[in-house]
Amino acid sequence: MPGILMHLSGPLQSFGAHSHFTDRDTHDRPTRSALIGMLAAAQGRWRGTDLSDLRTLRFTIRTDRPGVRMVDFQTVGGGLPKDRSVPSANGDRKDEGKATVVTHRHYLTDAAFTIAVDGDPTLINAVTTALRAPRWPPYLGRRACPPAGPLLIASGLDDASAALALFPLHRCRPADASTVTVDIAHDDPPTGHSVRHRLRDDPESFDDYHRDWNVRAEYVTTLTLPAELCAGLGTDWINALASAQGLEATA
């Protein structure tokens, strides 16, 4: 099935899967909701727009670097007069001096993911065009988390999922190992593998007042790759990626 490769890396990423009120979690990797949302934003779709075509896309996610989890302690509304304090459930506002809301927001720091996107050729062409010139700026789960580089790293692939075993890894090569292992997350069940997670992240609608997600299964396998695929960081990674794309590498 034809497809593309996307790459997500940056100082911070956050992909909520089970967030509840003031505790905003993150999954170990990008969720379907986050990826479909990125593509919809790149195309300039408004919230509430039909997502049925984007929901047919299949994502296969390679974890180049899992990153480190970080929890940020935040407060909202402290020290404000009543008319500017945090809204309450009954439509009023919290009293002055009692308005502070405490939240814990979870992030992945220094993580990197390479993602195969497979689907209908016409749709793949449409999202490829959008990723080259996004209508709205992309972000990695939250608006405060911009990507460190372009999202689209390869297009026109006959089998994007198979390309995950060939494209450079965005990580440093180990000093004394000939192979490395990476996690691969699948939408569809690989033969002989059971469900790793059940996530409520398959979006029906992003409408502001009628957001809705379906529960789906996530399958995770482990892939062993040659250590020479580890391309390093910074310009080393950029040069390796350029070579993989058939471009002239320049530092």
C-alpha positions, 0 to 999 in steps of 0.5 A, a space after each residue: 500500500 503506498 505511503 509516506 514517512 513522517 518524523 516527530 522530534 522535539 524538546 517536548 511532546 505530549 499525547 494524552 490517552 487517559 487525561 482526566 481534568 487536572 491530570 494531563 497524561 501522555 502516552 508512550 508515543 503519538 496517538 491516532 488522535 494526535 496524528 489525525 489531528 496533525 494531518 487535518 490541521 495541515 489541510 486546514 480543516 476546521 474542527 467539526 469537519 468530517 474525519 472519515 477519510 483520515 480515519 482510514 489511514 494506518 499508522 505504524 510508529 517506530 520509536 527512535 528515542 523513547 525520551 524521558 518522562 517529565 511532569 510539569 506542575 502548573 497553576 491557573 487563576 491564582 490571585 485574580 479578582 472574581 470576575 477574572 477567575 476560573 469558571 466553575 461548573 455552574 457557569 459562575 466563577 470561583 471566589 477570589 482567593 479560592 480560584 487557583 486550579 492546580 494541574 499536572 501535565 506530563 511530557 516526553 522530553 527528547 523523544 523521536 518517532 518515525 511514522 509510516 502512514 499508509 492508505 488510499 493513494 489519492 488521500 496519501 497524495 493530499 496529505 503529502 501536499 498538505 505536509 509540505 505546506 501546512 495551512 496551520 502550524 503543526 505541534 506535537 500534541 500541545 501547542 507549546 510543543 513545536 516540532 524540531 524539523 519538517 514532519 514529512 521525510 519521505 513520500 512516494 513509497 510503495 510500502 511505507 511500513 517496510 521502509 521503517 527497517 531501512 531509514 536512519 534512526 534518530 539516535 546515537 550509535 552504541 559504542 560496542 553493539 552490532 544491533 539495536 532494538 526498537 519498539 514498533 506500534 501497529 494499528 493492525 494486529 501482527 501475526 502472533 502478537 496480543 494487544 499491548 494497550 487499549 486506547 480511546 484515541 480514534 477520533 470521530 470528531 474534534 468539534 469543540 462541543 461534541 468531541 468523541 473518540 472510539 476505543 481501539 487496540 494498539 499492538 507493539 512489537 520489537 524490531 532488531 536493526 543493524 547499529 549502523 542505522 543509528 545516524 546520531 543527532 544534529 547535522 549527522 542525522 540531517 545528513 543521513 536523512 538526506 542521503 536516505 532520500 537520495 539528496 546530496 548531504 551538506 553539513 
